[in-house]
Amino acid sequence: MTYSLTWDLESIFPGGSQSPELQTRLTQLTEEIAELTNLIQQLDLTSPDALAQLTVVLTKMTNVSNGLSQCSTFVEALTSQNVNDRQAKLLGGQLALLYPQFQGATVPLALKYAACPDEQWQQLLADPRLAAIAFRLNEERRDGQDSLPEAQENIINQLALDGQSAWSEHYDTIVSSIEIPFTKEDGTRVNLSAGQAFNKMMGDPDPAIRADLFAKWETAWSKPTELFADTLNHLDGFRLTDYKLHGITDFMKQPLQDNRMSKTTLATMWQTISANKQPFVDYLNRKAALMGKEKLDWQDQDAPVIVGDFKERTFTFDEAAAFIIQHFGEFSPKMASFAKSAFEKRWIEAEDRPGKRPGGYCAGLPETKESRIFMTYGNAIGEVATLAHELGHAFHSSVMWDLPSMNQDYAMNVAETASTFAELIVADANLQGATTPEEKINLLDIKMQNAIAMFMNIHARFLFEQDFYTARQKGLVASAEITEKMLTAQKEAYRDCLGSWHPHFWAAKLHFFIDDVPFYNFPYTFGYLFSLGIYAKAQATGTGFEDQYIALLRDTAAMTTEELAQKHLDVDLTQPDFWQAGIDVLKKDIDEFMTLTEAFLPA
């Protein structure tokens, strides 16, 4: 089967960034937000017909929310596929104006929830029409209790347009100018986009190419350091000021609340990981020895381990699709059918070409009940896992489209569960198909790269952001100090086991500059370990686990993370046992890697 490397955006809004249909929908949304504003202003939760009024409000709010998401995903797709599409950037600005209006409309709703007497509130939630979304309504009531008066909330939302959101967009503008010079095998000199350069820098089997590109990569990101520092200072400065105005002094309160998890759970997870770092350090050192080095350099972490006469397997996009569909099907026919449909309907943008933004993502289209996946595919086996990862996100959304809209709003940490689970299926399928020790070593290394990312790289990001936020609370942080904080965090997270570091990683990583999600790091590690627990249960249960898995996914926005784990896995996330069990699974992989590689160490 042959699949397209480019996605279909025409079926969403025909005409790309010049789409008349998009403009029509944006105009409709402006009108719908005005209608929603009036409905909320007239809402009286103490009146006899409060339930009927609230039902109308929630229906209208769902329509607006879904419309904004639909348009946002489309515009993001346009700017992702072509960072030089200026009209798409203007559309992003036009769309951005609607969000404060929507927030301004809904702020009074949360305040009305908060002001509603407890007895009246409980009576409303007891009605079958609201009982299914009671958890989410209680969250919004809590937010209302923590809110400032309506006028002040609206001012903050309006100022965010040219504040926090503007700084995030400014980062994208700076990144669009990043180019990495590269000389191809035939001597041709080209300029690689950030996304192209990163894939080659981290995955090319030639250490000289990796080292050359990494040096150029560091230089490219260090040149606009002052611009990046200004951006980060003001973006996070706005966020900290917002917290302060709301009486919040702990900058971890919002990220934890957003992920519906407790500080105890997060602390236990990191403490358990920190107590188990040595096997992962041993793995990295063994990988270095196999490459003839005393220590790995930064750019070597994802480089393939190739021993003996082994030739690393590559997958064309079509081969990757067939492999994913086949092995999804061995666990879940529904996952396989969904993935096949996503390829056939051209939901995936994978072409390797200049002008694309770096990274990858999956975004939902709630009005059409679809998703779109963005990445730059390069045939390496690790990119098959990335493709599976994003399809996992899309599958998660697909099993929830029939739920109330509020119950589809799952948090980032559990969002990463479905994606990582899909990756595990593909990684283990590759391992089970290995026919020689050399191939198994290569595949174990690929599997361990994910663990290193979660326990070392992302831990460094978490430590860095904690340190940066602490300093930023006291004032602006100089670019040199930011860079030093990044270096310190990397050395701590990696137990100082690398031979070189990436001090300007903070500038190169988009996640630090996202305006609407603070601490875009620890949810990945949570999702990774949580998915290991789910995967272990799936292996023990067999194909009958499909329905249990889907039931867990459908609950991800309707309870706390701790409640979700207790209900579906019968585990307590505040205790180290669950986290240790997942790490122990990985330690077995390391043990096998260490044993198999003994015969290939340099004499």
N, C-alpha and C positions, 0 to 999 in steps of 0.2 A: 504494500500500500504506500502511495506517495502522498505526503502531506505538505501543505504550504508552510514556508518559513515566515510568512508575514500574516498579521492578523487582519480580521475583518472589522473595520470600524464603520463602514458604510451602513451596515444594518442597524447601527445605533442612531447616528445622525448623519445622513448623507451629505457629502460636500466638504468633509474635513473641517478645517478652521474657518471656512467660508459658509458653513451650513446654515441655511435659512431655518431649518427645523430646530436647530439648537437655539437660535435667537428667539424663535416662537416659544420654546419651552422656558427659556429664561424670563421672558415677558410674563408668561403664565405664572411662574413661580413668584414673581413680584406681586402679582394680584392675589395669589393664594396666601402669601405671607400676610398681606393686609387683611384678608378675610379671617385668617387665624388670629391675628392680633385683636380684632373686634370680638371674636368668639370668646377668647380668653378674658378680655376685659369684662364681658357680660357674665362670665361664669360665676355662679354662686353655689358653693359646695354645701351650704346649709339649707338650701331651698328644697322643697318637696320633689322637684324634678332634677335634682343635682346629678343623678346617675345618667339621665338622658342627655343633659347638657355636656357632661364630661365625655360621654361616648362620642358625641359629635366632634368635640375638640380633639380627642385622640385620633379619630379617623382623619381629620384634616391635617393634623400634625404628621401623621404617617405619610400622607400624600406628599407633603412638602419635603419631609426628610428624604423620602425615596427619590424625589425629583432632583434634589440637590446632589445626592450621591450619584445618581445616573449621569448628571451633567459633569460632576467633578471627575468621575472616572474617565469619561470621554476626553475631557480637556487634559487631564494628566497623561492620557495615552498619546495625545497629539504632541505634547511637549517632550515626552519620553522618547518617542520614535524619531524626533527631529528637534534637537535643542536650539536650532536656529529658526524655528517657526515663530516669528514675531507676533503674528496674528493670534496664535494659540496662547502666547503669554498675555496678550491683551484680554483674551477671553478669560484667562485665569483671574486677571484683575477684576473683570466684570462680575465673575462668579463670586469672587471674594467679598464683594459688596453685599451680596445677599445673605451671607452667613451671620454678620452682626444683626441684620434685620430679623432673621429667624431666631437668633439668640435673644434679641430684644423682645420678641413676641412671647418666647417661652419662659423668660425669667419670671414674669408675674405668675405663671402657672405654678412653678415650684414654690413661690412665696405663698400662694393660696393653699397649696398642699400643706405647707408648714403651719399655716394659721388655722387650718381646719381642726376642730376639736377631736380629740382622740376617739371618742365614742362614735361620732359621725364618720370619721375616717375608716374605722374598722367595719362599720356597716356597709360602706361603699365597697370595700375590698372583699367583703363576703359574697357579693353578688357574682354569679357565675360569669358574667361578662367581663369582670375585672379580676377575678380570682387567679386566672392564669398568668396575669402580669403583676401580681401583687408585689413580688420581690422587687421588680424594677420601679414600680410606683413608690415603694418605700425608700428606695435609693434616691429618687428625685425629691421626695419629701425631706430626706436628710440633707440633700444639697440646698434645698430651700431654707432650711433652718440655719445653714452656714453662710447664706448669701447676704450681701449688702442690700440696702434699699434699692428698689427697681431702677431709679434714675441713675444711681451710681454704677450699678452693673451695666447699664446701657452705655454709659460713658466709657467704661473700661473696654467693652466690646468694640465700640467705635474707634477708640484709640489704638486698639490692637491691629487694625488694618494697616496703619502706617507705622506700627511699632513691631510687635512680635512677628506677625505674618510677613511684613515687609522685609524684615531682616532675613527670614527664612528664604524668601524669594531672591533676595540679594545674593545669598550663598549660591543658588542655582545659576545666577548670572555669572558669577566669578568662575564657577566650575565649567561653564560652557566654553570658556577661553583656554582651558587646560588642554595642552597637546603634548604628546611624548614623541620625540624623534626616534625613528627606528630604521635600521638598514636591513633589508630583506636579503635572503640567500643569494639572489641574483645581482646584488649591489644596489638595487633601487632604494632610494631614501623616501620614507613616507612619514607622515605625522599620524600617530595613533590617538584615537579618543581615549578618555580616561578609562572607559569600560573595556576597550580593546587592549589597552596596555596592561591593565590589571590582570585580565585573564591570562595573557602571555607571560607576564612577570611571575605569577604565582604557579603556573602550571607547565611551563616549557621544560622538557627534560634536560635541556642544555644548561648547565650551571653558569656558563659564561654569559648567555643571553639573559638569564634571570638576574645576574649581578649587574650587568650593564643597564638593564631596564630599571632595576630598583634604584640605582644611583640617579638616573634621570628622573625617576618618579619622585624621589625625595626632593630633588632640586626644583621640580615643577611645582610642588605643593608648598615649598618653603619661600618661593619668590613673592607670592601675595600674602605672606604671613600676617602682615599688619591689617590687611583687609579682612582676613579670616578672624583675626583676634577681635577686631571691632564688631564683626557680625555676631560672634559667639557671646561677647560681653553684653551686648545690647539685647540680644534675643533672650538670654537667660536672665539678664537684669530686669527686663520687663516681667518675666515670669515670677521672679522673686519679689518684685514690687507688688504684683497682683496678690501673691500669697500674703505679704505683709498687710495689705489693705484688708484682707479677710481674716486677719488675726492668726495666720498660720506661720509658725516659726520653724517647724520641721519640714524641710523640703522633700522628705520622703513620704509625707502623708498623702499627697495627691497621686504619685505613681503607684503606691500600694493600694490606695482606694480604687484607682482606675483598673487595677488588676484583680480586685476583689480578693486580696490575700492579706494576711497579717504580717506584722513586722517579725513576729516570732518564726513564722514559716520561712521568710526570706533569710533571716539570720541563721536558722538551722541548716538551710540548704548550703549557704556559703561556708559555714563552719565545717560541715561534713566534707565538702569539696576540698577545702584548705587542708584538712587532716589527711587527705588521700592524694596529695600532689606528687609524692615521690615516684610511684609507678609511671606516671605520665612524663616526669622528668627523665626517668630511665629510658622510656620509649624514644623521646626526642634525642637523647644522647646516642642510643643505638642507631637511630636513623642517620645521625651525623657520621658515626663510624662507618656505616655502609657507604656513605658518600665520600669517605676519605677525609673527613673533617674532625677536628676536636669538638667543635660545637656547630650547631646549625646557625646559619644566618637567617634573618627575618624572612627573606624571600624564598627560603628553602622549605618552609613549613608544609606547604601544599604540593611541593615538587614530588613527582612519583618516585617510589623506591623500585628500581629495576636491577635485579641481580641475575647472574648467569646469562643465558642466551634469551631471556624472556623479552618479548616485544609487547609493549603495553597495548591492550586492546583499545580500539577507538570505536565510536558509534556515530554513524550518520544520524541526522535528526529522525529519519524514518525508522532506522534500527532502534533508536532510543524509544520511540513511540511504541513499537511492537514489543520491546522488552518490558516496558512499564505496564502496558495493557495485559500482557501474559501473566506477569507476576502479581499485579494487583488482583487478577482473577483467581489466583490460587488462595488468596485470603478472603477476598470479597468480590463476588460477581458484580455487585452494584458499583464498586469502585472502578472496576475494569470497564464496565459499560459507560460509566460517566467519562472516564479518561478518553475512551475511543470517540465519544461524541464531541469532546472538547477539541480533539485534533481535527475531526471531520468538519466541524463548524468554524474552524479557523479562529479560535479564541486565543491563540498563542502567537506572540511576536518574538521570533528567535533569530532572525537574520543577523549575521556578523557584517556590519557595515559602519562607515564613519557617520558621525553626527548623532548617534544615539547616546542617551545618558547612561552612566555606569549603573551596575546593580541589577536587581530583579525584584519583581513584586507580583502579587495577585490582587486585583481589585474587583469588587462586586458591582453589578448593575441590577439593583432591586426592582426596577420597573419592568425589565424584560426577564428577570430571574436568570441571569447569566453572569459569567465572570470574564475577565481578560487577564492574561498572563504576559508579563514583559520580562525578557532576558536577552542576552547575547550568547547564542549557542556556538560552541567551538569544537565539538566532537570528542572532547576528553571524557573519560568515564565518570569523572566527578560532576560533570555537567548533566549527566543523566540523572544523578541524584538531585541536582538543583531543579531540574524539570519536574521530577516526581514531587519534590518539596512544594512547589507552587501548585501543582495539581491537587496535592493534599489540602491546601487552603481552599481551593475552588470546590472540592468535594464537601468540605465542612460546610461551606455556605449552601451548597445545593440541597443538603438534607434538612435545611432549616427554612427554606423559602416559604413553606406552608404555615409556619408558626407566626404568631403575632409579631409585628415588626419590632416591638420593644424587646422581645425574647430572642431576636437575632443579633443583638448587640453584644457579642461575646468579647471578652477582654483579650489583650495581646498575648498573655502568657498561655492561655488555653488555645488561642489561635495557632500558636507555634506547635502545639501538641499534634494536631492532625497532619501538619506539614512534615514534622520530623518523623512521625509514625510512617508516613509514605516513603520517606527516605530509607528508613530501616528495612522496609520490605525489599526495596531495590538492592540495598547493600548486602543483605543476607542472601538474596537470590544470586548475586554475583559470586559470593563466597562459596555457596553450595555447588556452583558450577565449575569451580576451579579444578583443574586436572593435574597441576604440578605444584610442588612447594614454592617455586618461583612466582607462579601466578597468585598463589594464596598469600604470599608475603606482600605482593603489590596491592591486593584487594584489602587485606587487613590494614595496611597503611592508609588506604583511602578512607576506610571506615573510621580509623582513629583520628583522621584530620578533623572530623566533626567534633569529636570529644575534645581535642586540643582547642578548637575554636570556642567551645562552650565553657571549658574549665580554665583556660588560660587567656585567650584573646578577649573574650567578653568579660571575664573577671577584671582584666585590666581596664576595660572601658568603664565598668561600674566603679572601680576604685578611683579612676581619673575623675569621673563626674562628681563623685562625693567630695573629692578634694577641691575641684574647681568651684562647686557651688558654695562650699564652706568659705573659700577665699572671696568669691564674688559677693557674698553677703556683706563683706567689709568694704567693697569698692571695686573699681576696675582692676583687671588682672593683665599685666603686661604679656605680650606675645612670648617673650623668652621664658617667663614663668610658666605660662601654659604649656609650652613645649617641655619644660623640665618636669612638670607634673605628669605629663604623658609618659615620659621616659621612666620616672620613678614607679608609676603604676605598672608598666610593662615588666620591669625587673622584678617587682614583688609578685605579680601574678604568674610569671614564668619561672619563679625561683632562680632568676638570674642565669638560666641555662642556655641562653642564645649567645651567639658570638657578635651579633649586630642587632640594632634596634631600629624602630620606625618612629623617631621623635615627632614627626609631623603627621602622624596617624590621625590626630585630632582634627586636622584641617581636611584630610582626605576622606573622612568618614561622614557620609550624609546624615547618619542617625543622630549625631550631636546637634544638627541644625534643623531638625524637624520641629515646627512650631507647636503642633497640637499634641505631641506625645513626649512628656518628660521621661528621662531614664529609659531610652529605647535600647536596653541591653539585657538586664536580668530576666525579662520574660522569655528570652530565647533559651537560656540555660534551664529555667524552670520547665519549659515545654519539652526540652530534650530529655530531661530525666523523667518527667511525667510520662512521656511517650514510651520510654523504656519499660516502665511499670505496666503500661497498657499492652505493649508488645509481648512482654513475658506472659501476661494473662491470655493473650490471643493464642500464643503458641501452645499453652497448656490446654486451652479450650478447643482449638481447631476451628473449622469453618463455621461452627455454630456461634462463634463470637461476633459475627458480622452484625447481627441485630443488637447485641449488647453494646458494641462499639458505637453504632449509630445513635442508640439511646443516650449514651454519654455525650456525644457531640451535640445532640439536641438540647441537652440540659446546660450547656456551657454558659448561657447568659441568664440563667434563671436561679442561680444560687452562688454562694461564695465558693472559692476554689477549694477550701477545706471541706465544705459540705459535698462538693462534687466528688472529691476523692473518697470520702467516707461512704457515700451512697453507691458508687459504681466500682470502687476497688477495695473498699473496706480497709482503708489505711488512714493513719493520722499524720498529716504533713508537718505538724509541729514537732514531731519526734524524728531523730536521725535515722531510724530503721529503714524507712522507705527510701530515703536518699542513698543510704549505704548499699542497699540491695541493687539499685541501678548501677552504682559505681562498681560494685563487685562483678557485674556482668561484663563491664568494660575491662576490668583487670584481667579477666580470663582471656580476653582477646589480646591483651598486651603480653600475657604469659605465653600464648601460642606464637605471637610475633617474635618474642625474644628467643624461644626455642628453635623456631624454624630458621632464624637468621644467623644462628651460631656458625653454621657451616659456610657462611658467605662473608664473614668478617675478614678484613685484610690481615695477612700474615704478619 
